[in-house]
Structure formats: C-alpha cells, structure tokens
C-alpha cells in the first residue's frame, strides 16, 4: 500500500510560515535543494492545498526561464509531469498536470491507495496535512528544520487533542545547519 507522507520546511519553533505569512527563511541551499530533488523522485502523486499549489505554479513554466541552473531545471523536469491533486473551494480550474479534487481528502487518499501505482502520496500544506492527520491518514512526517525562530504563524504540526507515537527513521544534518527529521507513525498491529 502506498504511504502518505507530509514533508515541508519548518522553523525550529514549529511553523511553515511566520506570523507575517513569509517563508523567505526556507530558501534551500544547494545541498538541501539536491535533497528535495532526490525526495520528489519517490513521489507518485502530490496532494496540495490552494496556497501551496499557487506557490508551486512557478515550476509549471520555469523551464522557459533561461536563468535557471542545472538543479532547477532538473527539479522542473520532475515536478511538471508529477500528477497533482489540488484541494480548493475557491479555484475553478488548475494548470499543468493537476486536477481539482472531486471529493474529500479521506476519499481521495483511499482511492489513490487502491489504484495501481508506485510512489508515495505526498501531502503539501499544513491545512491539508492537519485534516489528514486528524483522520489518521499520514504514515510519515518529514520535517526540514531550519535554524530560525519565527514566533508564530502556520504550524507544521496540527493542533489536535490526539497523541501520535512516532518512530525515528532518518536524520540528516546539512552544511547549512538545516536538519532533516523523518518519522514514521507507529501503528498498533
């Protein structure tokens, strides 16, 4: 069965964006960007909320930008053809290799898990991830922790009254002092 992963950049105090909505502190250095490129290779479909979808739209046409370096072109070549499902109540259409979700998140994940296919089901965006977490649908949390305290904003982890036990699967420290933490949800057999 395909795993559902939630992977985003996060401040040390637990936010994906600061109180002003900014996330300029998440600009990846070369080493971290290379890691994201390698990680996206294992994704079979990406589920996005509207805000993240709109942020990532740049990469749908980025290959037309003559100033991109080799890594950025490689990312674009992987991102563009990747199937994406966008959850939005305000968008009426999406671009690129994306489609609007026709049902709820749980139903969409169940359908994707039942389909033949390879690669993880990646979730991007804290609001969408919070809904998936509340339903117990996330199999792995992957946090790229940046050495900054932003003091508030949108939290990486959902705020709900439920304990979730995790198993540490992988850690990695980058030259930029960014730390990658990968945890698997400990399921009771």
RALIN-V884881 format. One record per pair of residues at least 24 apart in sequence whose ideal C-beta (glycine too) atoms are under 7 Angstrom apart, sorted by the first residue. I is the first residue (numbers start at 0). GAP is how many residues later the second one is. If there is no record, write none. Layout:
i=I gap=GAP
i=I gap=GAP
This chain:
i=0 gap=112
i=1 gap=42
i=1 gap=110
i=1 gap=111
i=1 gap=115
i=1 gap=118
i=1 gap=119
i=2 gap=117
i=2 gap=118
i=2 gap=136
i=2 gap=137
i=3 gap=105
i=3 gap=117
i=3 gap=119
i=3 gap=128
i=3 gap=133
i=3 gap=134
i=3 gap=135
i=4 gap=115
i=4 gap=117
i=4 gap=118
i=4 gap=134
i=4 gap=135
i=4 gap=137
i=5 gap=117
i=5 gap=123
i=5 gap=132
i=5 gap=135
i=5 gap=136
i=6 gap=32
i=6 gap=115
i=6 gap=135
i=7 gap=116
i=7 gap=148
i=8 gap=135
i=8 gap=137
i=9 gap=133
i=9 gap=134
i=9 gap=135
i=9 gap=146
i=10 gap=135
i=10 gap=137
i=10 gap=138
i=10 gap=139
i=11 gap=133
i=11 gap=134
i=11 gap=135
i=11 gap=136
i=11 gap=137
i=12 gap=136
i=12 gap=137
i=12 gap=138
i=13 gap=141
i=13 gap=142
i=13 gap=143
i=14 gap=135
i=14 gap=137
i=14 gap=138
i=14 gap=139
i=14 gap=140
i=14 gap=141
i=15 gap=110
i=15 gap=138
i=15 gap=140
i=16 gap=136
i=16 gap=137
i=17 gap=132
i=17 gap=134
i=17 gap=135
i=18 gap=131
i=18 gap=132
i=18 gap=133
i=18 gap=134
i=24 gap=121
i=24 gap=123
i=25 gap=120
i=28 gap=147
i=29 gap=41
i=30 gap=143
i=30 gap=144
i=30 gap=145
i=31 gap=112
i=31 gap=142
i=31 gap=144
i=31 gap=146
i=32 gap=38
i=33 gap=37
i=34 gap=145
i=36 gap=34
i=36 gap=37
i=36 gap=38
i=36 gap=41
i=39 gap=38
i=39 gap=39
i=40 gap=37
i=41 gap=77
i=41 gap=78
i=42 gap=39
i=42 gap=76
i=42 gap=77
i=42 gap=79
i=43 gap=73
i=43 gap=74
i=43 gap=75
i=43 gap=76
i=43 gap=77
i=44 gap=38
i=44 gap=40
i=44 gap=67
i=44 gap=76
i=45 gap=36
i=45 gap=38
i=45 gap=76
i=45 gap=78
i=46 gap=38
i=46 gap=40
i=46 gap=61
i=46 gap=74
i=46 gap=75
i=46 gap=76
i=46 gap=77
i=46 gap=81
i=47 gap=36
i=47 gap=38
i=47 gap=76
i=47 gap=77
i=48 gap=38
i=48 gap=76
i=48 gap=78
i=48 gap=79
i=49 gap=36
i=49 gap=38
i=49 gap=40
i=49 gap=41
i=50 gap=74
i=51 gap=72
i=51 gap=73
i=52 gap=33
i=52 gap=41
i=56 gap=38
i=59 gap=35
i=59 gap=36
i=86 gap=41
i=104 gap=26
i=104 gap=27
i=105 gap=29
i=105 gap=31
i=108 gap=28
i=125 gap=28
i=125 gap=29
i=125 gap=30
i=128 gap=29
i=129 gap=28
i=132 gap=25
i=133 gap=24
i=133 gap=26
i=137 gap=47
i=138 gap=45
i=138 gap=46
i=139 gap=42
i=139 gap=43
i=139 gap=44
i=139 gap=45
i=140 gap=25
i=140 gap=42
i=141 gap=40
i=142 gap=38
i=143 gap=34
i=143 gap=36
i=144 gap=33
i=144 gap=34
i=144 gap=36
i=145 gap=32
i=146 gap=30
